[in-house]
């Protein structure tokens, strides 16, 4: 078996090592996005708008989220080096669970694209409220 993407009857089979690598990259990207929120939450205006204990808990929660995302990214990257390169995984069901189209594209393709933390800075500024 090769490490190339396999398509058999509409099934996306891809080496687990590559999938884990892309998931690790996405987790690192999540950490960067969360980290960019910290200066906003640490502003004097935010600190004055909520009580000090709640503000500290909020900042600690953001810091913990960054640490967890980075830790999981490192964990997944480490595992990916020990996985058999010939082990293929069907991504079809897993990809169908992802609702963000750019994330789905990055996870389903070995092609290197711009990570979302970088792409959002170049975005038009559109924001969808749900």
Beta strands, then each sheet from edge to edge (+ up, - down):
strand 1: 6-8
strand 2: 11-15
strand 3: 88-90
sheet 1: 1+ 2- 3+
end
